[in-house]
Amino acid sequence: NNNIISGQTELASEPADTDEFLVSDAGTLKRIDYSLIKGGGITMADQWRLTANLTMATSGVTTISANLERNDNQFDKIGTGMTESSGIFTFPETGIYLMLVQAAVKGNGSTSSFASVHLQRTLNNSSYSYLGQTVQEVAITTGYNAGFVQAIMDVTDTANQKIKLTQDAAVAIQLMGSTNDNRTCITFLKLGDT
């Protein structure tokens, strides 16, 4: 009988939120849903990267919309992970997310300059504003530099709240990418529920 405590049936995966446990509350046996006692640990972790060098825009801020891939040779995502389309990242579920951006640049061989990579968000699936930005100076024409930015975002509406990476530079500096390692990349961690 499936309602008698026997231990004969194994639960081979994480319990559903409505699965129940028996607990003793000061000597009185009570049922409690798994959703009320679960928690802890990272439930979503994902990482995306630029797969090839990109000549940075010199005529205004431009979305990084091509040559993006999920990191596929160093780890496997935890949870559903992010989805990406034309450089726009959509969150899999509501929650508090930490985003970590790394941007590596190299000079173009003609002049020293600055480069900037921006983390932008939208709250209405239309207009974007800055969450943060990296600013790197390539002091010599063939020099290298890297910048970092991080932000925490409370995602309450996955249909309208999204993020993207944008970039601009004073001259045609290279934003570095590779399909084998992380040069320019973004990491997403869900810290908890909203």
N, CA, C and O of each residue as an XYZ file, in Angstrom:
776
protein
N       0.863     -1.183      0.000
C       0.000      0.000      0.000
C       0.902      1.236      0.000
O       1.862      1.295      0.769
N       0.605      2.235     -0.860
C       1.518      3.366     -1.006
C       1.381      4.421      0.078
O       2.096      5.423      0.034
N       0.495      4.241      1.048
C       0.382      5.215      2.143
C       0.809      4.633      3.483
O       0.478      5.183      4.533
N       1.531      3.540      3.453
C       2.067      2.932      4.669
C       3.584      3.127      4.667
O       4.241      2.892      3.653
N       4.131      3.550      5.790
C       5.571      3.768      5.887
C       6.271      2.424      5.925
O       6.129      1.650      6.872
N       7.051      2.159      4.841
C       7.740      0.869      4.773
C       9.166      1.012      4.256
O      10.018      0.176      4.556
N       9.437      2.064      3.481
C      10.747      2.219      2.879
C      10.969      1.335      1.683
O      12.100      1.232      1.208
N       9.936      0.689      1.172
C      10.098     -0.221      0.046
C      10.238      0.508     -1.287
O      10.813     -0.037     -2.229
N       9.721      1.737     -1.379
C       9.773      2.489     -2.639
C      10.812      3.587     -2.519
O      10.785      4.389     -1.586
N      11.736      3.610     -3.483
C      12.817      4.596     -3.464
C      12.413      5.846     -4.246
O      11.823      5.745     -5.322
N      12.729      7.019     -3.706
C      12.607      8.286     -4.430
C      13.988      8.576     -5.002
O      14.918      8.887     -4.257
N      14.126      8.475     -6.324
C      15.452      8.525     -6.952
C      15.825      9.907     -7.467
O      16.826     10.048     -8.168
N      15.048     10.924     -7.138
C      15.375     12.288     -7.565
C      14.948     13.253     -6.461
O      14.356     12.848     -5.460
N      15.259     14.539     -6.659
C      14.872     15.531     -5.656
C      13.358     15.527     -5.477
O      12.630     15.438     -6.466
N      12.862     15.622     -4.239
C      11.417     15.626     -4.026
C      10.743     16.820     -4.701
O      11.350     17.879     -4.861
N       9.491     16.639     -5.094
C       8.687     17.753     -5.599
C       8.332     18.665     -4.429
O       8.358     18.238     -3.275
N       8.002     19.914     -4.727
C       7.688     20.870     -3.669
C       6.552     20.399     -2.770
O       6.523     20.724     -1.584
N       5.609     19.628     -3.333
C       4.459     19.180     -2.537
C       4.673     17.813     -1.887
O       3.794     17.330     -1.173
N       5.833     17.179     -2.123
C       6.143     15.944     -1.400
C       6.245     16.269      0.088
O       6.705     17.346      0.467
N       5.814     15.333      0.918
C       5.732     15.609      2.353
C       6.658     14.707      3.160
O       6.932     13.565      2.789
N       7.131     15.259      4.277
C       7.940     14.537      5.256
C       7.176     14.510      6.572
O       6.338     15.371      6.841
N       7.481     13.506      7.383
C       6.928     13.468      8.734
C       7.965     14.018      9.703
O       9.137     13.642      9.659
N       7.517     14.918     10.582
C       8.388     15.473     11.612
C       7.678     15.390     12.950
O       6.450     15.375     13.031
N       8.475     15.337     13.980
C       7.915     15.355     15.325
C       7.987     16.776     15.858
O       9.079     17.306     16.062
N       6.851     17.390     16.082
C       6.761     18.746     16.622
C       6.411     18.629     18.105
O       5.242     18.543     18.479
N       7.454     18.629     18.938
C       7.276     18.475     20.394
C       6.489     17.219     20.729
O       5.644     17.230     21.624
N       6.769     16.125     20.004
C       6.138     14.844     20.292
C       4.903     14.566     19.462
O       4.377     13.455     19.518
N       4.417     15.529     18.695
C       3.252     15.322     17.834
C       3.716     15.187     16.396
O       4.379     16.086     15.877
N       3.376     14.066     15.732
C       3.767     13.874     14.343
C       2.955     14.783     13.432
O       1.729     14.850     13.530
N       3.669     15.491     12.531
C       3.026     16.384     11.568
C       3.662     16.188     10.196
O       4.796     15.723     10.080
N       2.896     16.557      9.142
C       3.405     16.538      7.772
C       3.936     17.927      7.440
O       3.419     18.931      7.927
N       4.996     17.977      6.589
C       5.518     19.258      6.116
C       5.951     19.097      4.663
O       6.602     18.114      4.309
N       5.583     20.071      3.817
C       5.958     20.045      2.405
C       7.457     20.295      2.246
O       8.060     21.052      3.006
N       8.037     19.647      1.249
C       9.454     19.834      0.942
C       9.759     21.298      0.645
O      10.835     21.780      0.998
N       8.838     22.017      0.005
C       9.075     23.420     -0.360
C       9.353     24.286      0.865
O       9.974     25.342      0.740
N       8.910     23.866      2.034
C       9.097     24.657      3.247
C      10.437     24.389      3.927
O      10.845     25.142      4.812
N      11.119     23.330      3.522
C      12.383     23.016      4.193
C      13.580     22.977      3.257
O      14.721     22.924      3.716
N      13.335     23.001      1.948
C      14.467     22.964      1.016
C      15.162     24.315      1.012
O      14.656     25.291      1.567
N      16.308     24.357      0.390
C      17.024     25.628      0.282
C      18.514     25.407      0.421
O      18.985     24.304      0.700
N      19.237     26.491      0.217
C      20.676     26.426      0.324
C      21.309     25.980     -0.977
O      20.718     25.218     -1.743
N      22.505     26.458     -1.218
C      23.222     26.074     -2.415
C      22.816     26.893     -3.622
O      21.783     27.562     -3.616
N      23.625     26.835     -4.639
C      23.367     27.530     -5.891
C      22.438     26.661     -6.734
O      22.738     25.491     -6.972
N      21.319     27.213     -7.186
C      20.355     26.454     -7.985
C      20.472     26.757     -9.471
O      19.901     26.035    -10.288
N      21.207     27.822     -9.847
C      21.428     28.127    -11.257
C      22.792     28.795    -11.398
O      23.069     29.803    -10.749
N      23.634     28.229    -12.246
C      24.935     28.812    -12.583
C      25.161     28.588    -14.064
O      24.976     27.483    -14.575
N      25.563     29.645    -14.746
C      25.771     29.547    -16.185
C      26.886     30.510    -16.587
O      27.159     31.486    -15.888
N      27.529     30.223    -17.726
C      28.625     31.075    -18.186
C      28.645     31.093    -19.708
O      28.554     30.051    -20.357
N      28.764     32.296    -20.267
C      28.824     32.493    -21.710
C      30.091     33.267    -22.047
O      30.616     34.008    -21.216
N      30.583     33.086    -23.287
C      31.801     33.767    -23.674
C      31.765     34.168    -25.149
O      30.995     33.638    -25.950
N      32.628     35.121    -25.467
C      32.860     35.530    -26.839
C      33.814     34.522    -27.463
O      34.854     34.217    -26.878
N      33.479     33.993    -28.652
C      34.253     32.899    -29.228
C      35.340     33.348    -30.195
O      36.186     32.541    -30.578
N      35.339     34.620    -30.600
C      36.346     35.119    -31.545
C      36.557     36.599    -31.274
O      35.685     37.268    -30.719
N      37.721     37.109    -31.670
C      38.000     38.535    -31.483
C      36.969     39.388    -32.220
O      36.482     39.024    -33.290
N      36.656     40.523    -31.620
C      35.678     41.451    -32.171
C      36.312     42.829    -32.242
O      36.826     43.330    -31.242
N      36.280     43.448    -33.420
C      36.756     44.817    -33.550
C      35.711     45.736    -32.933
O      34.569     45.769    -33.391
N      36.088     46.480    -31.904
C      35.129     47.265    -31.134
C      34.639     48.470    -31.930
O      35.372     49.047    -32.733
N      33.395     48.832    -31.689
C      32.756     49.941    -32.395
C      33.376     51.263    -31.985
O      33.686     51.472    -30.812
N      33.557     52.154    -32.946
C      34.110     53.481    -32.671
C      33.097     54.587    -32.924
O      33.423     55.769    -32.818
N      31.869     54.206    -33.258
C      30.853     55.215    -33.585
C      29.659     55.164    -32.648
O      28.560     55.576    -33.019
N      29.862     54.666    -31.447
C      28.773     54.579    -30.488
C      28.696     53.210    -29.850
O      29.394     52.280    -30.255
N      27.845     53.094    -28.850
C      27.695     51.849    -28.102
C      26.948     50.822    -28.952
O      25.887     51.111    -29.504
N      27.517     49.620    -29.050
C      26.956     48.564    -29.889
C      26.788     47.286    -29.071
O      27.652     46.939    -28.266
N      25.669     46.586    -29.283
C      25.416     45.319    -28.597
C      26.354     44.232    -29.121
O      26.567     44.117    -30.327
N      26.907     43.442    -28.215
C      27.675     42.255    -28.595
C      26.652     41.165    -28.902
O      26.098     40.548    -27.992
N      26.411     40.934    -30.180
C      25.266     40.105    -30.578
C      25.646     38.844    -31.340
O      24.766     38.057    -31.691
N      26.923     38.631    -31.603
C      27.341     37.453    -32.369
C      28.534     36.793    -31.692
O      29.188     37.377    -30.828
N      28.798     35.558    -32.110
C      29.941     34.785    -31.603
C      29.889     34.609    -30.087
O      30.906     34.737    -29.406
N      28.715     34.317    -29.571
C      28.531     34.017    -28.153
C      28.188     32.538    -28.008
O      27.388     31.998    -28.772
N      28.802     31.887    -27.019
C      28.484     30.489    -26.751
C      28.513     30.238    -25.250
O      29.209     30.918    -24.496
N      27.740     29.247    -24.841
C      27.848     28.784    -23.455
C      29.194     28.075    -23.304
O      29.609     27.323    -24.186
N      29.863     28.317    -22.193
C      31.103     27.611    -21.898
C      30.832     26.110    -21.992
O      30.025     25.573    -21.233
N      31.503     25.443    -22.915
C      31.192     24.035    -23.175
C      32.364     23.091    -22.951
O      32.278     21.909    -23.285
N      33.461     23.597    -22.389
C      34.587     22.679    -22.194
C      35.199     22.770    -20.809
O      36.254     22.182    -20.571
N      34.571     23.487    -19.886
C      35.120     23.610    -18.538
C      34.129     23.218    -17.449
O      34.534     22.923    -16.325
N      32.834     23.209    -17.769
C      31.828     22.887    -16.764
C      30.508     22.605    -17.459
O      30.376     22.827    -18.662
N      29.535     22.120    -16.711
C      28.168     21.984    -17.193
C      27.304     22.846    -16.304
O      27.456     22.817    -15.083
N      26.408     23.608    -16.882
C      25.593     24.543    -16.105
C      24.824     23.828    -15.004
O      24.572     22.626    -15.076
N      24.461     24.589    -13.994
C      23.579     24.108    -12.932
C      22.204     24.698    -13.203
O      22.085     25.901    -13.438
N      21.183     23.885    -13.175
C      19.833     24.364    -13.429
C      19.577     24.544    -14.922
O      20.291     23.997    -15.763
N      18.549     25.315    -15.228
C      18.138     25.521    -16.618
C      19.143     26.341    -17.392
O      19.403     26.051    -18.560
N      19.708     27.349    -16.780
C      20.651     28.221    -17.468
C      19.947     29.326    -18.233
O      18.725     29.331    -18.377
N      20.747     30.257    -18.716
C      20.250     31.409    -19.460
C      19.974     31.017    -20.912
O      20.517     30.035    -21.419
N      19.123     31.802    -21.566
C      18.964     31.697    -23.013
C      19.444     33.002    -23.622
O      19.330     34.066    -23.012
N      19.991     32.908    -24.848
C      20.554     34.083    -25.515
C      20.052     34.147    -26.944
O      20.010     33.131    -27.639
N      19.669     35.339    -27.385
C      19.240     35.561    -28.759
C      19.700     36.948    -29.187
O      19.282     37.947    -28.603
N      20.553     37.017    -30.199
C      21.085     38.284    -30.726
C      21.701     39.145    -29.630
O      21.602     40.371    -29.657
N      22.339     38.486    -28.664
C      23.012     39.208    -27.601
C      22.154     39.542    -26.403
O      22.661     40.087    -25.423
N      20.862     39.230    -26.450
C      19.949     39.496    -25.332
C      19.835     38.224    -24.495
O      19.499     37.160    -25.015
N      20.117     38.342    -23.192
C      20.059     37.200    -22.279
C      18.759     37.236    -21.485
O      18.389     38.260    -20.909
N      18.070     36.085    -21.468
C      16.808     35.935    -20.739
C      17.033     35.008    -19.553
O      17.673     33.963    -19.679
N      16.502     35.399    -18.406
C      16.643     34.619    -17.178
C      15.644     33.458    -17.178
O      14.526     33.611    -17.669
N      16.038     32.296    -16.631
C      15.148     31.132    -16.656
C      14.013     31.207    -15.653
O      12.973     30.573    -15.832
N      14.216     31.986    -14.590
C      13.196     32.103    -13.544
C      13.493     33.348    -12.726
O      14.586     33.910    -12.804
N      12.519     33.769    -11.949
C      12.718     34.943    -11.105
C      13.742     34.625    -10.014
O      14.000     33.461     -9.712
N      14.315     35.668     -9.434
C      15.279     35.479     -8.357
C      16.297     36.608     -8.313
O      16.249     37.547     -9.107
N      17.213     36.491     -7.368
C      18.307     37.441     -7.211
C      19.527     36.857     -7.916
O      19.985     35.769     -7.567
N      20.055     37.579     -8.907
C      21.154     37.080     -9.722
C      22.397     37.954     -9.563
O      22.316     39.182     -9.521
N      23.544     37.289     -9.478
C      24.847     37.943     -9.532
C      25.416     37.714    -10.924
O      25.441     36.586    -11.417
N      25.875     38.801    -11.560
C      26.475     38.715    -12.889
C      27.902     39.242    -12.818
O      28.144     40.330    -12.295
N      28.841     38.470    -13.343
C      30.265     38.804    -13.337
C      30.747     38.866    -14.777
O      30.639     37.890    -15.520
N      31.280     40.023    -15.168
C      31.730     40.222    -16.552
C      33.242     40.421    -16.566
O      33.794     41.165    -15.755
N      33.895     39.745    -17.498
C      35.325     39.914    -17.752
C      35.476     40.316    -19.213
O      34.879     39.697    -20.094
N      36.277     41.357    -19.477
C      36.496     41.814    -20.848
C      37.992     42.002    -21.080
O      38.628     42.818    -20.413
N      38.551     41.248    -22.023
C      39.969     41.345    -22.375
C      40.092     42.070    -23.713
O      39.341     41.798    -24.649
N      41.051     43.000    -23.792
C      41.234     43.786    -25.012
C      42.708     43.801    -25.409
O      43.595     43.571    -24.586
N      42.945     44.077    -26.691
C      44.323     44.266    -27.155
C      44.344     45.412    -28.164
O      43.360     45.663    -28.860
N      45.474     46.095    -28.229
C      45.612     47.248    -29.110
C      45.562     46.869    -30.573
O      45.749     45.711    -30.947
N      45.303     47.882    -31.395
C      45.169     47.633    -32.834
C      46.454     47.910    -33.609
O      46.477     47.784    -34.833
N      47.523     48.285    -32.908
C      48.792     48.487    -33.562
C      49.018     49.868    -34.125
O      50.062     50.124    -34.723
N      48.048     50.783    -33.946
C      48.224     52.110    -34.536
C      48.247     53.231    -33.502
O      48.971     54.212    -33.673
N      47.469     53.100    -32.437
C      47.431     54.179    -31.458
C      46.924     53.663    -30.119
O      46.195     52.672    -30.069
N      47.301     54.320    -29.047
C      46.793     53.967    -27.718
C      45.390     54.523    -27.567
O      45.049     55.536    -28.178
N      44.577     53.862    -26.754
C      43.201     54.325    -26.594
C      42.550     53.620    -25.412
O      43.204     52.890    -24.667
N      41.238     53.853    -25.253
C      40.457     53.190    -24.214
C      39.422     52.286    -24.870
O      39.088     52.445    -26.044
N      38.926     51.338    -24.091
C      37.832     50.476    -24.525
C      36.907     50.269    -23.335
O      37.341     50.311    -22.184
N      35.639     50.046    -23.619
C      34.667     49.878    -22.548
C      33.645     48.813    -22.922
O      33.138     48.788    -24.044
N      33.349     47.933    -21.965
C      32.282     46.945    -22.106
C      31.267     47.245    -21.018
O      31.626     47.448    -19.858
N      29.988     47.273    -21.402
C      28.913     47.666    -20.486
C      27.971     46.493    -20.232
O      27.691     45.697    -21.129
N      27.493     46.403    -19.004
C      26.422     45.476    -18.647
C      25.154     46.311    -18.547
O      25.054     47.196    -17.698
N      24.178     46.028    -19.420
C      22.951     46.813    -19.460
C      21.748     45.924    -19.174
O      21.767     44.725    -19.452
N      20.699     46.528    -18.614
C      19.474     45.783    -18.313
C      18.269     46.535    -18.844
O      18.290     47.755    -19.009
N      17.215     45.769    -19.108
C      15.925     46.357    -19.421
C      14.901     45.849    -18.417
O      14.950     44.696    -17.990
N      13.982     46.719    -18.051
C      12.887     46.345    -17.156
C      11.577     46.187    -17.915
O      10.590     45.689    -17.373
N      11.578     46.623    -19.201
C      10.344     46.592    -19.995
C      10.533     45.901    -21.344
O       9.704     46.063    -22.239
N      11.613     45.132    -21.503
C      11.936     44.433    -22.750
C      12.096     45.398    -23.921
O      11.843     45.045    -25.072
N      12.525     46.635    -23.604
C      12.680     47.627    -24.655
C      13.870     48.550    -24.391
O      14.912     48.415    -25.031
N      13.722     49.477    -23.462
C      14.782     50.450    -23.188
C      15.763     49.886    -22.158
O      15.374     49.228    -21.193
N      17.063     50.170    -22.400
C      18.129     49.632    -21.561
C      18.833     50.745    -20.794
O      18.922     51.882    -21.257
N      19.331     50.392    -19.610
C      20.135     51.311    -18.810
C      21.351     50.548    -18.289
O      21.373     49.317    -18.297
N      22.356     51.288    -17.839
C      23.602     50.668    -17.402
C      23.493     50.103    -15.991
O      22.949     50.738    -15.088
N      24.023     48.897    -15.824
C      24.245     48.327    -14.492
C      25.691     48.536    -14.063
O      25.985     48.625    -12.871
N      26.580     48.614    -15.025
C      28.000     48.818    -14.744
C      28.787     48.732    -16.028
O      28.256     48.349    -17.071
N      30.067     49.092    -15.952
C      30.901     49.019    -17.135
C      32.363     48.850    -16.765
O      32.808     49.256    -15.692
N      33.100     48.237    -17.689
C      34.545     48.160    -17.571
C      35.125     49.304    -18.393
O      34.546     49.692    -19.408
N      36.240     49.836    -17.974
C      36.961     50.826    -18.774
C      38.429     50.429    -18.736
O      39.058     50.436    -17.678
N      38.967     50.082    -19.901
C      40.350     49.668    -19.990
C      41.110     50.628    -20.906
O      40.592     51.055    -21.938
N      42.309     50.953    -20.529
C      43.182     51.724    -21.405
C      44.261     50.807    -21.937
O      44.925     50.095    -21.183
N      44.426     50.837    -23.249
C      45.512     50.109    -23.881
C      46.606     51.138    -24.101
O      46.559     51.918    -25.052
N      47.591     51.134    -23.211
C      48.569     52.217    -23.140
C      49.560     52.202    -24.283
O      50.103     53.245    -24.646
N      49.804     51.036    -24.855
C      50.701     50.960    -26.010
C      49.941     50.308    -27.152
O      48.963     49.594    -26.932
N      50.385     50.550    -28.338
C      49.583     50.161    -29.505
C      49.353     48.665    -29.626
O      48.349     48.246    -30.202
N      50.244     47.863    -29.107
C      50.042     46.414    -29.173
C      49.832     45.824    -27.782
O      50.017     44.623    -27.584
N      49.449     46.655    -26.822
C      49.292     46.204    -25.449
C      48.003     45.447    -25.209
O      47.118     45.392    -26.063
N      47.921     44.863    -24.018
C      46.755     44.097    -23.596
C      46.259     44.663    -22.271
O      47.025     45.243    -21.501
N      44.958     44.481    -22.019
C      44.391     44.894    -20.746
C      43.115     44.099    -20.516
O      42.602     43.456    -21.431
N      42.609     44.147    -19.297
C      41.348     43.469    -18.973
C      40.583     44.305    -17.968
O      41.169     45.002    -17.139
N      39.272     44.225    -18.053
C      38.411     44.936    -17.126
C      37.344     43.998    -16.581
O      37.025     42.976    -17.188
N      36.802     44.363    -15.429
C      35.827     43.516    -14.757
C      34.691     44.374    -14.217
O      34.910     45.504    -13.781
N      33.484     43.835    -14.247
C      32.337     44.506    -13.639
C      31.423     43.422    -13.078
O      31.342     42.316    -13.611
N      30.738     43.765    -11.993
C      29.774     42.845    -11.416
C      28.555     43.611    -10.974
O      28.633     44.798    -10.657
N      27.421     42.927    -10.953
C      26.172     43.558    -10.538
C      25.234     42.485    -10.011
O      25.302     41.323    -10.412
N      24.356     42.898     -9.105
C      23.298     42.031     -8.595
C      21.973     42.608     -9.065
O      21.756     43.818     -8.985
N      21.088     41.751     -9.554
C      19.809     42.189    -10.103
C      18.685     41.328     -9.535
O      18.789     40.103     -9.488
N      17.623     41.978     -9.111
C      16.423     41.293     -8.636
C      15.489     41.122     -9.834
O      14.865     42.083    -10.283
N      15.400     39.908    -10.343
C      14.561     39.620    -11.509
C      13.195     39.155    -11.022
O      13.065     38.078    -10.439
N      12.185     39.974    -11.267
C      10.820     39.655    -10.837
C       9.905     39.343    -12.016
O       8.778     38.889    -11.819
N      10.383     39.582    -13.252
C       9.576     39.387    -14.456
C      10.502     38.937    -15.584
O      11.173     39.766    -16.199
N      10.543     37.641    -15.860
C      11.491     37.121    -16.851
C      11.131     37.500    -18.283
O      11.986     37.436    -19.167
N       9.890     37.890    -18.526
C       9.485     38.292    -19.877
C       9.992     39.682    -20.224
O      10.221     39.978    -21.396
N      10.168     40.534    -19.231
C      10.521     41.932    -19.482
C      11.887     42.339    -18.958
O      12.458     43.311    -19.454
N      12.429     41.638    -17.982
C      13.720     41.997    -17.408
C      14.798     41.122    -18.027
O      14.823     39.910    -17.810
N      15.688     41.736    -18.799
C      16.739     41.020    -19.514
C      18.025     41.839    -19.442
O      18.019     42.992    -19.010
N      19.116     41.230    -19.868
C      20.387     41.957    -19.879
C      21.097     41.724    -21.214
O      20.787     40.795    -21.960
N      22.070     42.615    -21.484
C      22.919     42.452    -22.652
C      24.272     43.082    -22.370
O      24.413     43.899    -21.461
N      25.265     42.692    -23.162
C      26.586     43.297    -23.112
C      26.733     44.218    -24.325
O      26.399     43.842    -25.448
N      27.236     45.424    -24.080
C      27.503     46.356    -25.170
C      28.947     46.806    -25.066
O      29.607     46.558    -24.058
N      29.449     47.478    -26.123
C      30.856     47.861    -26.134
C      31.054     49.089    -27.000
O      30.269     49.370    -27.905
N      32.121     49.815    -26.701
C      32.562     50.910    -27.559
C      34.017     51.221    -27.247
O      34.525     50.861    -26.185
N      34.679     51.888    -28.175
C      36.092     52.240    -28.021
C      36.362     53.488    -28.853
O      35.588     53.835    -29.745
N      37.470     54.155    -28.550
C      37.837     55.355    -29.295
C      38.459     55.021    -30.646
O      38.296     55.766    -31.612
N      39.163     53.912    -30.709
C      39.717     53.425    -31.980
C      39.387     51.936    -32.076
O      38.831     51.359    -31.141
N      39.725     51.324    -33.193
C      39.316     49.948    -33.458
C      40.161     48.939    -32.671
O      40.953     48.191    -33.245
N      39.979     48.937    -31.368
C      40.641     47.974    -30.476
C      39.940     46.622    -30.599
O      38.752     46.562    -30.916
N      40.675     45.543    -30.349
C      40.110     44.199    -30.410
C      39.603     43.763    -29.040
O      40.349     43.785    -28.060
N      38.331     43.367    -28.974
C      37.787     42.688    -27.808
C      38.087     41.213    -28.014
O      37.666     40.630    -29.013
N      38.805     40.606    -27.088
C      39.343     39.268    -27.300
C      38.332     38.172    -26.976
O      37.599     38.249    -25.990
N      38.311     37.152    -27.828
C      37.436     36.011    -27.628
C      38.115     34.720    -28.028
O      39.092     34.729    -28.778
N      37.600     33.612    -27.529
C      38.129     32.294    -27.862
C      37.062     31.249    -27.561
O      36.287     31.393    -26.615
N      37.032     30.209    -28.366
C      36.103     29.111    -28.112
C      36.681     28.078    -27.152
O      35.990     27.139    -26.758
N      37.953     28.250    -26.774
C      38.623     27.264    -25.922
C      38.835     27.726    -24.491
O      39.010     26.897    -23.598
N      38.823     29.044    -24.251
C      39.009     29.545    -22.895
C      38.279     30.878    -22.761
O      37.837     31.458    -23.753
N      38.158     31.354    -21.531
C      37.395     32.567    -21.250
C      38.297     33.795    -21.304
O      39.161     33.982    -20.447
N      38.086     34.625    -22.316
C      38.796     35.892    -22.433
C      37.834     37.049    -22.177
O      38.075     37.903    -21.323
N      36.747     37.055    -22.931
C      35.632     37.955    -22.642
C      34.436     37.069    -22.334
O      34.027     36.267    -23.173
N      33.870     37.206    -21.137
C      32.822     36.268    -20.723
C      31.919     36.899    -19.668
O      32.244     37.933    -19.084
N      30.782     36.254    -19.442
C      29.853     36.663    -18.390
C      29.378     35.420    -17.654
O      29.026     34.413    -18.268
N      29.374     35.506    -16.336
C      28.922     34.425    -15.462
C      27.647     34.845    -14.760
O      27.546     35.974    -14.282
N      26.668     33.948    -14.692
C      25.400     34.193    -14.023
C      25.258     33.221    -12.849
O      25.423     32.013    -13.018
N      24.954     33.745    -11.670
C      24.694     32.902    -10.488
C      23.389     33.352     -9.850
O      23.227     34.529     -9.528
N      22.464     32.430     -9.668
C      21.249     32.753     -8.915
C      21.547     32.567     -7.443
O      21.854     31.463     -6.994
N      21.456     33.661     -6.689
C      21.802     33.638     -5.273
C      20.637     33.190     -4.395
O      20.850     32.635     -3.316
N      19.412     33.428     -4.851
C      18.248     33.073     -4.049
C      16.982     33.542     -4.718
O      17.013     34.123     -5.803
N      15.875     33.288     -4.068
C      14.575     33.691     -4.592
C      14.338     35.175     -4.365
O      14.897     35.779     -3.450
N      13.502     35.746     -5.213
C      13.180     37.160     -5.097
C      12.173     37.392     -3.977
O      11.779     38.531     -3.727
